[in-house]
Amino acid sequence: MSTFYERFERHDHAVGLKARTTHYCPGCGHGLVHKLIGDALEELGLQDRAVAVSPVGCSVFLHYYLDVGNTQAAHGRAPVVGIGHKLANPDAIVISYQGDGDLASIGLAEIIHAAQLGLPFTVIFVNNAIYGMTGGQLAPTSLLGQRTATSPNGRNRHMGSPLRMAEMMAQIDGTAYVERVALFDAKQRVRAGKAIRKALKVQADRIGFAFVEVLAECPTHLGLTPIETEKWVAEKMVPVFPLGVKKEPTAEPYPAWPTPSHDPGELLRLIGATAAPVPRFCAGFPSTGFGDDIAIKLAGAGGDGAQTAALLLTKAAINEGFDATHIPSYGPESRGGTSYADVRIAETEVLSPAAPHPHALVAFNAPSLARFGPEVLAGGVVIYDSTVVSTAPTLPAGVRAIPVPCTAIAHELGQKMVKNVVALGALMGATRLFPPETLVAAVHQSLGSKPQLLGLNEEALARGRRAAECDGAG
C-alpha cells in the first residue's frame, strides 16, 4: 500500500491534475523530503505504525499527503507532542517534521530537551535558511550577508551568526544518530533518502533519538529559479553547513519503559473518580436572564479559594449535562494581589472560555472588586465579602451589588476555609443558577475521601444562599 494518498484533499478543493500535486512552490525541497520519508516508511514496512507530527510553517500540510497517523502541533512544539506519542505508544514510529524557523527559533528549547531525553523517535529538520510560509523573514539559519524581508541589507554580525543545528544536536548526550544531507543533485538526494531511512530504522530498533537535517531549496524567497537555487544551496549553504554524519548510533538500545494503560477505569481510579452516573437536578438550562452562555468571574487573594470555588462550579455545570470551562489565573497575584478564575457555562458549547465581561462576579477582597466590578455586564450581579470590604462599591448601572459576610459566616461555622463555599451558596441564591442539590452533589464528589467535611460544606452552601436571599436577591 502506498504511503501517499491517491488524491490530495487540498484546501482549495482542487480537481484533476491539481488534486495530485502538492501545494509547494516550484523547486521547493519539502515535496521531495515528503517522498523520501514515504519511500523509507514503505521500504521498512512501518507505515501502519507511523505518526507524523507537523507544526506551523511550510510543513504544516504534511497531513495532506502522507497516509499515516498525523498530529498537528503548535509552532515549535512538535518534539513535545512527539514525546507524548512515543511514551503513550512505545511501538509507534514518531516523526517530528520541522522547518528552521520552527525548530531553531521558537522551538529551540523543545528540541534540545527532547534530544537530551533521547527517546527513540525521528526528527526531520528542513533547513532552507528562511522563514518560508510567513513572508521570507530572517531565520536562525539565514547566512551572513543573506538578504531577507527583515534583513534587506543582508544579515550581519549584529543579527548573530547562523545556528548549526546538526552540530549542536551531535554534542547532546541523548542523541543517537545525527546527519546533515542536501537535495541539490541526484547524488545528494540518494544520500538524503538513505539518511532518512537510517533515522527511521534507528527508531524502529529502539536505539534512540535520530536527527536528520536536510538543506533544502526555497526559490520563492531567494528570488531565484529552481536551478539557480540548487546552485545557491551547494555553493553558499554547504560551506556554512557541512554535509555528513555528525554522530553514529551505538548498538546499545534505549531502555524500555512500561506501556501505559489506556483503560478508562484505571484512569478514573487514579484520579479518584467514578463512572457511576451523577444525578441531575435541573429541568433545563438555567433561566437567569443571562442567555445560553453564562460568564462568571471569581476573584480574591491567594488562599481565598477562588480557584477551588470555580472548579466546583464548573463540575456542577458538567454534572447537569452542560458545557463548562474553567480558566485559572495565578501568577504573582497569588501572593497577595488579585487571583481570579473565569467560568463559562453554556447550554450546548462554550465558544470562548474567557470572561472579560462577566454576568456575575464573586469578589473576596477590595482589590478584586475594584478591578473587575466595572466590567460586569448590565443586568448582572456582584457578590462581595462584606466582612473584608467595608465600603459598598460603585458599579455600572443595572448591576446588583449583594454584600455577604462570607468570612464571618465561615468563622461562625468554625472553619475559615469554607468562605469560598459560602460565596458559592450566595451566588446560587442571587442568580438561581442551579438548584441547591446541584452544588451539594459537586461537593460530595470533591470530598468523597473526606466525609467528615461534608456536613460543614453543606451548611456553608445553605448559609450563603440564605444570606443572599435575605438581601433581596431572591
Secondary structure, DSSP 8 states (H G I E B T S, - for coil): --SB-SS---TT---GGGGGS-SS-TT-SHHHHHHHHHHHHHHHT-GGGEEEEE-SSGGGGGGGTB-SEEEE--TT-HHHHHHHHHHH-TT-EEEEEEEHHIIIIITHHHHHHHHHH--S-EEEEEE-SS-TTTTS---TT--TT--BTTBTT---GGG-----HHHHHHTSTTEEEEEEEE-SSHHHHHHHHHHHHHHHHHHHTT--EEEEEEE---HHHHT--HHHHHHHIIIIIHHHS--EEEE---S------------HHHHHHHTT---S------SSS--SSS-SEEEEEEEESTTS-HHHHHHHHHHHHHHTT-EEEEEEE-GGGGGTS-EEEEEEEESS--S----SS-SEEEESSHHHHHHHGGGS-TT-EEEEETTT--S-----TT-EEEEE-HHHHHHHTT-GGGHHHHHHHHHHHHH--S-HHHHHHHHHHHTTT-GGGHHHHHHHHHHHHHHHIIIII-
